[in-house]
Structures are given as C-alpha cells and as structure tokens.
Amino acid sequence: MPRSSPVSPQSRPAARTDRQAAAGPAAVTATSPVGGTARLTGTLGPGAVVFMVVAAAAPLTVVGGSVPLGIALGNGAAFPAAFAVCCVVLLLFAVGFSAMSRHVPDAGAFYAYVERGFGRAAGLGAAMLALVTYTAVQAAVYGYGGAALRALVADHGGPELPWWLWSSVMLAAVATLGFRHIELSGRVLGVLLLCEAGIVLALDVAVAVKGGDGGLSTAMFHPSAFTDGSPGIGVMFAVAGFIGFEATAVFRDEARDPERTVPRATYLSLVLIGVFYTVSAWAIVSAWGDTRVVERAGAAPDALIGDTADRYLGSGAADAVQVLLVSSLFAAILAFHNVVARYLFALGGTGVVPGACGRRHPRHGSPHVASLVQTGSAAVLVAVFALADLDPVLEVFSWMSGLATLGVLVLMVATCAAVVVFFRRTRADTRVWHTLAAPLLGLAGLAGCLALVMANFPTLIGGSERLAYGLEALVAGSCLLGAVLSRLPGTATPASAAAVSAT
C-alpha cells in the first residue's frame, strides 16, 4: 500500500499527557492501567498483523466449507459475487473504524469504540458480547479441527480416536504458543497461511489455465444470476468468512506504529481476503460449470474442494488439501486465542474479570494469565461438548460459528453507529467521508447483513428454530450483563481504565 500522508489537523488524535509526550512512544506502551496491569509492547508491522488477521479468517476452511454451502443453499454459480459485495460493505465500515482508531489508544477494538460513542454501559455490554463471540469462534474451530485431524490420521492408517482428544492436542499447542510473545505466533501463522493460500492459489491458476469445465464462469458478473435462488443466504455465508479482520485493532499495543499499522493492516486484510475468496469461489464454480457445481455442492459439500484439487492438480494435491485444512483450522484457533487473551487482558483493570488477567509476563511480554484463562475456558467447552456427545461439525461447529457470525455483526453495527456519534459530538475529525458518509453507508450495509442473518439464522446453525432463539437470547443476554456490571461499584470500561492510568 502507498505510504499514508501525515495526519491532517482535522484528523489529529487527542494530545497525550505531558508525561507520555516527554517519555516518547515507549512510555505509552509501558503505561500501567488501573488494577496493576501493564500495556503490551511489540514491534509488529502491518504485514505481521495481516498474517494473524487473515489466518483467523481461515481461508482454506472458508473455500472448502462456506463456498460449497453458499453455492448449494444460496445463489448458485453467482455466489462468488457475494464475497465482493460483503468486501465493499466492510471496506466502508473500515473507513470510519480506521479514522476512529487514531482517537482510541486502547487495544479493546469494538468495545473501546462503542464506549467512546455510547458510554460505559454500552461499552461493557460490547465487551461481554465480544468475549462470548470470540470464545464461540474458538469452540467452533476446536470442534471442526478435532474432526478434521481425526479423519486425517484415520485415513492414513492411524488410530481412530475421539475428536475431542485431537482437539486437546491442538489446545495444548495453542496454549504453548499463546503463552509466548506475540511475534512467535505471528511467525507460525505466517508459515501456515502461506501454505494454505498457496494450494488454493495453485488450484485457481490450474482452473483458469485449463479453462474450467466448458469455459470459465461469468455468472457472478450478471445481476440477474446473483438474485437467483436465495441471495440472502449467500450473503450470510459470505459475510461469515470475513470474521476476524476487525481484530487488527486488538494488536494496537503490540504494533510498531499503531496509528499507521492499524489502518493499513485493516484495509490490506480486507482487500486480500475479499479478492482471495471471490477469485477462489469463482474458480470452484468454473471447475465444474454453472449447473454441475450446484449439484455437486448440494450432494457432498465437504468433498468439493478435495475433488476439485484431485481433478485439476492430481491426487497428491487432494491429500495436501486435507493436511492443510487441519493447519488452516489450527491457525484460526491460534489467531482467535490471541484475540480473546487480549480482550481479557484489557478487561483486567476494569473489575469485570480478575485483575490478574491484566498481568504481562516479565520475560515474554505476553498476557500470560489471560492466555491461560482462555485455554481453561476452551478446555471446559470441549469437555462439555464431548460429554454431551455432540457432533463436532454438524452441531459444535455449526452452532458456535452461527453464534459468532451473529455476535460479530451486532458488534460491527454498534461500532459503526458509535463512530458517527463520536465524531458528531466531539468534532475531533471533520472529514465528511471518513466520519459520516462512509460509516453511514457501512452501517446500512451491515444492518442489511444482520437482518439477513437473523432471518435465516436457523439455516445457518442447522435448522433448529428453538436453538436459534436460544443463541439469539445469549447475544442479547451478554450485552445486558455488561450493562448491569457497569452499574456495580469498582468497575469501568477498558477505555476508562486506560484513561485513568494515563493521567
């Protein structure tokens, strides 16, 4: 991306305190919030943050899972266009999100923004919802990851062990990496991401060079084709594939130059994810033809990516896809583990969670206590799902990923509205496009996506209306819990706690 221009007077963030300004940037990252916690430090650049964010999106998992379902249940051969539509909406969201990041010096992402716009009760409500949402993402991927690793081992002559045992192996590896400095996780995620993206890009190129099945598809370019079938369900599966891109702001404290790194990483992540998904979904459609791909996706959605790789790259590539699917899921678990740990770390000085969660490891500089708490909560969920004898994919993954999709959209809608309110009230930035026009357009688009998800929520989680109502109640209940906690003495939002510590 081109180097961004210096901050204009209209968009300059609020001044730091004299003590912080005199000590320089290092003093800002070393500030100790209330409750004895310490700010995290690091030298992550845009590239490292992008690797973690794109890994959280699990590109191969989306291409192998969401794409077949979007084709089969959504708008058929035109489904790839749904990724492009969602990318545009999220880019509009990112304009206001990035503009406000200069004025929110906290690594709390969604809830820090919501608190700035709507106050303490809304801020803690968003914090609780964010914890539920990202914990649900991890639970979903532990289920899918355990099932995928079990299938991989069994298919290659290994023992057929329960899925939760393989999930526990993943959990132990994630716990080890999460305890260490974020840069180690960044390097691991970078390698895994390059591998999974590489096999999908190789497949894209092979399909394009060979001309697909009877020619390359043009369905996604025709509006009439896009509206065929159930485009709402298509958009619902597409927007779920972008979950994780907003986590760029969570790594603010560990970025080398947060005022530049966060906006650049946000835009770059969205563009990379959007283009990758759109092109790869188009390649899958072209590989089988507009009509056959709908039939194959409906008959065996979980086999579509492997069958496509086998047809265009050979049986060795199909085996590689199976292996890289496991690594893709592991990368997503690790990325979201880091996100949840940093949410807990930010909450450590608020009185909402134990203050120990806000401690930084003296050697690794990591939120080690928060990381261990997150590992423990994930272990409890895996144990509960195992004891309940739930199917790791059809139930655990389906239910938890549906909950996460709904939660993230609610958080995005609230954040978009908070951006508009914050800038209208403070006049801290007077650029109309960045602080009003783009956020309002993004808000309209996200509200539409949220309406589609709620209207089709039973489909997203496997068809149970009663379960859909229960998960929707969990989203509302977590927000209400945060608002109630904000009324208790001794609690504050992470943004408020940071503000106290900076004085």
Wavefront OBJ file of the C-alpha trace (Angstrom):
o trace
v 0.000 0.000 0.000
v 1.231 3.591 -0.581
v 2.680 5.386 2.365
v -0.053 7.321 4.168
v 0.172 11.086 4.347
v 0.867 12.914 7.603
v -2.082 13.380 9.924
v -4.086 16.414 8.964
v -5.183 18.964 11.594
v -8.748 17.767 11.183
v -7.838 14.131 11.937
v -5.111 14.621 14.554
v -5.737 12.454 17.653
v -6.133 13.927 21.080
v -2.875 15.025 22.669
v -1.098 12.712 25.086
v -0.331 13.748 28.601
v 2.850 15.732 29.238
v 4.449 12.745 30.956
v 3.768 10.483 27.969
v 4.891 13.044 25.421
v 8.156 13.658 27.226
v 8.937 9.967 27.504
v 8.126 9.174 23.875
v 6.221 6.245 22.326
v 7.831 3.674 24.584
v 6.219 5.266 27.607
v 2.805 4.928 26.061
v 3.152 1.163 25.670
v 4.569 0.822 29.146
v 1.758 2.670 30.886
v 0.235 0.727 33.763
v -3.570 0.808 33.804
v -5.563 0.617 36.946
v -5.542 -2.634 38.759
v -1.804 -3.136 38.338
v -1.922 -4.248 34.717
v 0.610 -3.195 32.098
v 0.269 -2.322 28.444
v 1.617 -4.889 26.000
v 4.548 -3.979 23.798
v 5.853 -5.143 20.441
v 7.163 -4.178 17.033
v 4.550 -5.746 14.773
v 4.305 -4.141 11.357
v 1.295 -4.201 9.013
v 2.470 -7.450 7.421
v 2.645 -9.353 10.715
v -0.788 -8.098 11.793
v -2.232 -9.018 8.388
v -0.868 -12.552 8.710
v -2.617 -13.009 12.062
v -5.876 -11.496 10.879
v -6.048 -13.398 7.585
v -5.081 -16.612 9.391
v -8.022 -16.036 11.744
v -10.300 -15.909 8.715
v -9.058 -19.442 7.817
v -9.055 -19.025 4.006
v -8.854 -22.715 3.131
v -11.619 -23.563 5.593
v -13.869 -20.931 4.053
v -13.127 -22.056 0.480
v -13.662 -25.679 1.441
v -16.648 -25.131 3.739
v -18.550 -21.881 3.252
v -18.186 -21.763 -0.535
v -19.897 -25.123 -1.227
v -22.717 -24.236 1.195
v -23.132 -20.779 -0.327
v -23.349 -22.328 -3.783
v -25.745 -25.090 -2.760
v -28.049 -23.135 -0.445
v -27.533 -19.595 -1.694
v -27.429 -18.172 -5.188
v -25.646 -20.949 -7.038
v -22.968 -20.133 -9.589
v -23.219 -16.397 -8.838
v -22.286 -16.911 -5.181
v -18.694 -15.603 -5.645
v -20.166 -12.116 -6.150
v -21.471 -12.247 -2.566
v -17.882 -12.059 -1.314
v -17.283 -8.957 -3.429
v -20.454 -7.306 -2.117
v -19.525 -8.047 1.510
v -15.994 -6.797 0.948
v -17.283 -3.440 -0.299
v -19.606 -3.096 2.708
v -16.805 -3.938 5.122
v -14.420 -1.516 3.417
v -16.969 1.224 4.092
v -17.047 0.086 7.713
v -13.243 0.164 7.786
v -13.120 3.830 6.756
v -14.758 5.003 9.987
v -13.135 2.225 12.024
v -9.670 3.350 10.891
v -10.421 7.058 11.314
v -11.515 6.491 14.907
v -8.521 4.256 15.702
v -6.379 7.405 15.953
v -8.596 8.615 18.784
v -8.874 5.301 20.666
v -5.451 4.468 22.132
v -6.730 1.207 23.615
v -6.378 -2.346 22.328
v -10.036 -3.080 23.088
v -11.260 -2.799 19.483
v -15.071 -2.966 19.336
v -15.921 -2.201 22.933
v -13.441 0.686 23.201
v -15.140 2.291 20.187
v -18.639 1.636 21.498
v -17.730 3.115 24.888
v -16.423 6.280 23.226
v -19.646 6.650 21.304
v -22.367 5.480 23.682
v -20.909 5.406 27.174
v -19.865 2.994 29.877
v -22.880 0.659 29.923
v -22.793 0.119 26.163
v -19.015 -0.311 26.280
v -19.100 -3.137 28.811
v -22.079 -4.656 27.020
v -19.973 -4.790 23.860
v -17.057 -6.216 25.884
v -19.151 -9.098 27.171
v -20.559 -9.781 23.720
v -17.065 -9.743 22.223
v -15.880 -12.315 24.769
v -18.854 -14.568 24.018
v -18.419 -14.117 20.266
v -14.721 -14.901 20.027
v -14.955 -17.722 22.547
v -17.687 -19.198 20.331
v -15.374 -18.927 17.312
v -12.704 -20.871 19.150
v -15.173 -23.517 20.298
v -16.428 -23.908 16.731
v -12.968 -24.359 15.277
v -11.871 -26.755 18.034
v -14.800 -28.952 17.041
v -14.074 -28.811 13.323
v -10.319 -29.072 13.883
v -10.630 -32.155 16.072
v -12.859 -33.846 13.491
v -10.539 -32.932 10.601
v -7.435 -34.171 12.426
v -9.207 -37.396 13.396
v -10.168 -38.008 9.750
v -6.648 -37.205 8.542
v -4.996 -39.639 10.962
v -7.548 -42.392 10.349
v -7.322 -42.048 6.544
v -3.565 -42.559 6.719
v -3.665 -45.688 8.858
v -3.601 -44.125 12.299
v -5.842 -44.920 15.267
v -9.458 -43.757 15.270
v -9.533 -41.716 18.444
v -12.349 -39.402 19.637
v -12.436 -35.936 18.084
v -12.091 -34.234 21.443
v -8.765 -35.946 22.062
v -7.348 -34.428 18.878
v -8.881 -31.086 19.859
v -6.994 -31.378 23.143
v -3.731 -31.856 21.248
v -4.438 -28.652 19.350
v -5.370 -26.917 22.588
v -2.025 -27.827 24.187
v -0.087 -26.476 21.194
v -2.119 -23.249 21.154
v -1.629 -22.815 24.902
v 2.148 -23.060 24.472
v 2.302 -20.519 21.660
v -0.227 -18.181 23.295
v 1.882 -18.035 26.453
v 4.875 -16.755 24.496
v 5.404 -13.363 22.835
v 3.024 -12.495 20.007
v 5.836 -12.373 17.448
v 6.325 -16.148 17.761
v 2.642 -16.720 16.975
v 2.998 -14.289 14.085
v 5.824 -16.311 12.553
v 3.956 -19.600 12.953
v 0.787 -18.139 11.466
v 2.743 -16.652 8.572
v 4.124 -20.048 7.556
v 0.772 -21.823 7.896
v -1.045 -19.098 5.983
v 1.390 -19.214 3.071
v 0.935 -22.974 2.817
v -2.865 -22.962 2.786
v -3.101 -19.948 0.500
v -0.527 -21.487 -1.813
v -2.529 -24.653 -2.516
v -5.722 -22.682 -3.174
v -3.947 -20.221 -5.485
v -2.368 -23.127 -7.354
v -5.854 -24.556 -7.861
v -7.164 -21.172 -9.027
v -4.390 -20.907 -11.610
v -4.880 -24.502 -12.810
v -8.604 -23.963 -13.356
v -8.021 -20.666 -15.175
v -5.287 -22.130 -17.423
v -7.286 -25.250 -18.296
v -10.398 -23.187 -18.969
v -12.634 -24.859 -16.417
v -15.426 -27.225 -17.365
v -16.648 -25.980 -20.713
v -15.320 -22.442 -20.215
v -14.822 -20.046 -17.356
v -17.945 -18.970 -15.500
v -19.414 -15.497 -15.977
v -22.447 -15.960 -13.701
v -21.085 -13.736 -10.940
v -20.994 -10.793 -13.340
v -24.722 -10.934 -14.140
v -27.098 -9.226 -11.666
v -29.960 -11.489 -12.719
v -27.911 -14.569 -11.803
v -26.959 -13.038 -8.453
v -30.629 -12.648 -7.491
v -31.495 -16.235 -8.460
v -32.041 -18.771 -5.701
v -31.511 -17.356 -2.214
v -29.042 -14.449 -2.418
v -29.707 -13.587 1.230
v -28.356 -16.942 2.361
v -25.423 -16.471 0.003
v -24.544 -13.136 1.585
v -24.933 -14.693 5.036
v -22.322 -17.383 4.324
v -20.058 -14.855 2.621
v -20.004 -12.341 5.473
v -19.233 -15.156 7.939
v -15.996 -15.741 6.048
v -14.676 -12.301 6.972
v -14.869 -12.807 10.742
v -11.529 -11.836 12.244
v -10.442 -8.945 10.033
v -11.555 -6.425 12.675
v -9.006 -7.847 15.128
v -6.325 -5.529 13.724
v -7.132 -3.009 16.471
v -6.721 -5.660 19.173
v -2.981 -5.762 18.427
v -2.612 -1.985 18.649
v -0.319 -2.009 21.688
v 1.996 -4.528 20.038
v 2.246 -2.646 16.752
v 5.376 -0.722 15.826
v 3.445 2.383 14.770
v -0.228 1.821 15.680
v -1.579 4.977 14.033
v -0.279 3.731 10.691
v -0.205 -0.022 11.264
v -3.852 -0.499 12.309
v -5.479 1.322 9.347
v -3.066 -0.195 6.819
v -3.493 -3.697 8.178
v -7.291 -3.312 8.250
v -7.570 -2.229 4.635
v -4.954 -4.691 3.398
v -6.570 -7.605 5.236
v -9.990 -6.842 3.818
v -8.751 -6.483 0.260
v -6.665 -9.657 0.417
v -9.476 -11.693 1.987
v -12.115 -10.297 -0.375
v -10.108 -10.872 -3.554
v -8.922 -14.304 -2.421
v -12.430 -15.528 -1.607
v -14.026 -14.061 -4.724
v -11.433 -15.468 -7.124
v -11.235 -18.855 -5.417
v -15.026 -19.278 -5.306
v -15.184 -18.316 -8.982
v -12.509 -20.931 -9.745
v -14.519 -23.625 -7.929
v -17.614 -22.723 -9.975
v -15.620 -22.669 -13.226
v -14.020 -26.016 -12.408
v -17.375 -27.812 -12.621
v -19.575 -25.488 -14.652
v -22.523 -23.349 -13.546
v -25.008 -26.215 -13.365
v -22.862 -29.146 -12.218
v -21.253 -27.196 -9.384
v -24.636 -26.649 -7.733
v -25.398 -30.348 -7.978
v -22.017 -31.429 -6.598
v -22.051 -28.834 -3.819
v -25.504 -29.978 -2.756
v -24.622 -33.681 -2.846
v -21.288 -33.559 -0.979
v -20.268 -30.040 0.098
v -17.411 -31.260 2.297
v -15.778 -33.100 -0.626
v -15.984 -30.341 -3.245
v -12.599 -28.700 -2.611
v -10.790 -32.061 -2.444
v -12.484 -33.351 -5.599
v -11.618 -30.143 -7.425
v -7.971 -30.366 -6.379
v -7.840 -34.023 -7.436
v -9.327 -33.200 -10.835
v -7.082 -30.233 -11.667
v -3.896 -30.810 -9.648
v -3.793 -34.558 -9.054
v -4.354 -36.912 -6.132
v -1.293 -35.570 -4.296
v -2.888 -32.131 -4.166
v -6.092 -33.608 -2.773
v -4.082 -35.163 0.059
v -2.308 -31.844 0.605
v -5.668 -30.093 0.900
v -6.677 -32.498 3.664
v -3.455 -31.818 5.577
v -3.606 -28.062 5.036
v -7.226 -27.945 6.144
v -6.031 -29.090 9.557
v -3.251 -26.480 9.582
v -5.759 -23.835 8.495
v -8.024 -24.671 11.411
v -5.079 -24.682 13.825
v -4.003 -21.259 12.553
v -7.525 -19.924 13.091
v -7.621 -21.297 16.646
v -4.256 -19.735 17.470
v -5.234 -16.374 15.983
v -8.528 -16.195 17.874
v -6.849 -17.408 21.061
v -4.576 -14.371 20.842
v -7.589 -12.107 20.268
v -9.560 -13.412 23.259
v -6.492 -13.291 25.506
v -6.037 -9.615 24.648
v -9.682 -8.863 25.332
v -9.302 -10.464 28.771
v -6.050 -8.579 29.294
v -7.748 -5.258 28.515
v -10.577 -6.133 30.910
v -8.085 -6.934 33.666
v -8.079 -3.380 35.000
v -11.835 -2.897 34.953
v -13.007 -5.024 37.861
v -15.135 -7.121 35.497
v -12.630 -10.001 35.387
v -9.892 -10.791 37.939
v -7.128 -8.209 37.900
v -4.548 -10.969 37.340
v -5.792 -11.220 33.751
v -4.173 -7.840 33.143
v -0.667 -9.035 34.034
v 2.103 -9.080 31.437
v 4.749 -11.808 31.507
v 8.086 -10.283 32.571
v 10.080 -12.273 30.022
v 7.756 -12.945 27.088
v 5.777 -9.699 27.319
v 2.595 -11.692 26.729
v -0.794 -11.581 28.505
v 0.111 -14.962 30.008
v -2.565 -15.120 32.698
v -5.309 -14.125 30.259
v -3.927 -16.707 27.832
v -4.121 -19.438 30.471
v -7.666 -18.397 31.395
v -8.646 -18.588 27.748
v -7.054 -22.027 27.447
v -9.005 -23.172 30.502
v -12.326 -21.883 29.168
v -11.717 -23.586 25.813
v -10.882 -26.855 27.590
v -14.112 -26.647 29.588
v -16.180 -26.101 26.440
v -14.523 -29.010 24.630
v -15.196 -31.216 27.649
v -18.847 -30.149 27.842
v -19.392 -30.808 24.131
v -17.682 -34.192 24.425
v -19.746 -35.225 27.455
v -22.911 -34.138 25.659
v -21.868 -36.366 22.735
v -22.360 -33.561 20.212
v -21.248 -33.982 16.616
v -18.100 -31.840 16.241
v -19.075 -30.455 12.831
v -22.852 -30.624 12.450
v -23.508 -29.368 15.979
v -20.445 -27.844 17.672
v -19.078 -26.066 14.609
v -22.467 -25.178 13.142
v -23.941 -23.775 16.361
v -20.887 -21.906 17.590
v -19.944 -20.397 14.209
v -23.541 -19.229 13.776
v -23.445 -17.580 17.201
v -20.136 -15.927 16.324
v -21.446 -14.589 12.999
v -24.452 -13.018 14.696
v -22.335 -11.578 17.507
v -19.740 -10.017 15.214
v -22.397 -8.379 13.061
v -24.098 -6.884 16.121
v -20.715 -5.540 17.273
v -19.967 -4.078 13.842
v -23.335 -2.351 13.626
v -22.850 -0.882 17.104
v -19.297 0.214 16.271
v -20.365 1.872 13.020
v -23.047 3.833 14.850
v -20.586 4.729 17.620
v -18.136 6.163 15.056
v -20.790 8.510 13.696
v -21.938 9.601 17.168
v -18.376 10.109 18.438
v -17.309 12.374 15.577
v -20.591 14.305 15.509
v -20.250 15.001 19.226
v -16.516 15.732 19.523
v -15.749 17.187 16.069
v -12.318 15.573 16.511
v -12.268 14.878 12.766
v -14.298 16.947 10.309
v -13.728 14.898 7.144
v -17.233 14.114 5.894
v -16.358 10.924 4.006
v -14.340 9.364 6.813
v -16.582 10.263 9.736
v -20.113 10.399 8.303
v -20.730 9.284 4.726
v -18.716 6.045 4.659
v -19.736 4.973 8.196
v -23.417 5.564 7.401
v -23.166 3.568 4.172
v -21.325 0.830 6.030
v -23.957 0.914 8.765
v -26.738 0.471 6.210
v -24.926 -2.430 4.577
v -24.103 -4.148 7.863
v -27.658 -3.665 9.150
v -28.860 -5.372 5.969
v -26.433 -8.269 6.512
v -27.572 -8.556 10.140
v -31.214 -8.666 9.048
v -30.403 -11.430 6.547
v -28.539 -13.459 9.173
v -31.382 -13.152 11.667
v -33.983 -14.046 9.046
v -32.010 -17.135 8.002
v -30.406 -17.933 11.355
v -31.960 -21.421 11.699
v -30.416 -22.335 8.334
v -27.014 -21.038 9.436
v -26.975 -23.203 12.577
v -28.530 -26.332 11.138
v -32.275 -25.783 11.052
v -33.490 -25.589 14.669
v -35.681 -22.562 15.387
v -35.675 -23.230 19.137
v -31.885 -23.319 19.201
v -31.801 -20.149 17.074
v -33.898 -18.320 19.655
v -31.642 -19.586 22.432
v -28.456 -18.353 20.747
v -30.049 -15.002 19.936
v -31.015 -14.710 23.598
v -27.395 -15.421 24.553
v -26.247 -12.494 22.383
v -28.790 -10.156 23.979
v -28.082 -11.514 27.458
v -24.327 -10.928 27.200
v -24.930 -7.295 26.253
v -27.360 -6.893 29.153
v -24.874 -8.487 31.557
v -22.212 -5.958 30.577
v -24.627 -3.094 31.096
v -25.556 -4.418 34.547
v -21.891 -4.858 35.503
v -21.211 -1.259 34.542
v -23.525 -0.174 37.381
v -21.551 -2.020 40.021
v -19.047 -0.055 42.106
v -15.412 -0.554 41.183
v -15.994 -1.395 37.524
v -15.019 0.598 34.462
v -14.656 0.044 30.757
v -11.179 -0.771 29.458
v -11.124 2.633 27.760
v -11.972 4.376 31.029
v -9.352 2.388 32.889
v -6.707 3.343 30.348
v -7.738 6.956 30.574
v -7.274 6.912 34.349
v -3.840 5.361 34.018
v -2.717 7.947 31.507
v -3.258 10.859 33.889
l 1 2 3 4 5 6 7 8 9 10 11 12 13 14 15 16 17 18 19 20 21 22 23 24 25 26 27 28 29 30 31 32 33 34 35 36 37 38 39 40 41 42 43 44 45 46 47 48 49 50 51 52 53 54 55 56 57 58 59 60 61 62 63 64 65 66 67 68 69 70 71 72 73 74 75 76 77 78 79 80 81 82 83 84 85 86 87 88 89 90 91 92 93 94 95 96 97 98 99 100 101 102 103 104 105 106 107 108 109 110 111 112 113 114 115 116 117 118 119 120 121 122 123 124 125 126 127 128 129 130 131 132 133 134 135 136 137 138 139 140 141 142 143 144 145 146 147 148 149 150 151 152 153 154 155 156 157 158 159 160 161 162 163 164 165 166 167 168 169 170 171 172 173 174 175 176 177 178 179 180 181 182 183 184 185 186 187 188 189 190 191 192 193 194 195 196 197 198 199 200 201 202 203 204 205 206 207 208 209 210 211 212 213 214 215 216 217 218 219 220 221 222 223 224 225 226 227 228 229 230 231 232 233 234 235 236 237 238 239 240 241 242 243 244 245 246 247 248 249 250 251 252 253 254 255 256 257 258 259 260 261 262 263 264 265 266 267 268 269 270 271 272 273 274 275 276 277 278 279 280 281 282 283 284 285 286 287 288 289 290 291 292 293 294 295 296 297 298 299 300 301 302 303 304 305 306 307 308 309 310 311 312 313 314 315 316 317 318 319 320 321 322 323 324 325 326 327 328 329 330 331 332 333 334 335 336 337 338 339 340 341 342 343 344 345 346 347 348 349 350 351 352 353 354 355 356 357 358 359 360 361 362 363 364 365 366 367 368 369 370 371 372 373 374 375 376 377 378 379 380 381 382 383 384 385 386 387 388 389 390 391 392 393 394 395 396 397 398 399 400 401 402 403 404 405 406 407 408 409 410 411 412 413 414 415 416 417 418 419 420 421 422 423 424 425 426 427 428 429 430 431 432 433 434 435 436 437 438 439 440 441 442 443 444 445 446 447 448 449 450 451 452 453 454 455 456 457 458 459 460 461 462 463 464 465 466 467 468 469 470 471 472 473 474 475 476 477 478 479 480 481 482 483 484 485 486 487 488 489 490 491 492 493 494 495 496 497 498 499 500 501 502 503
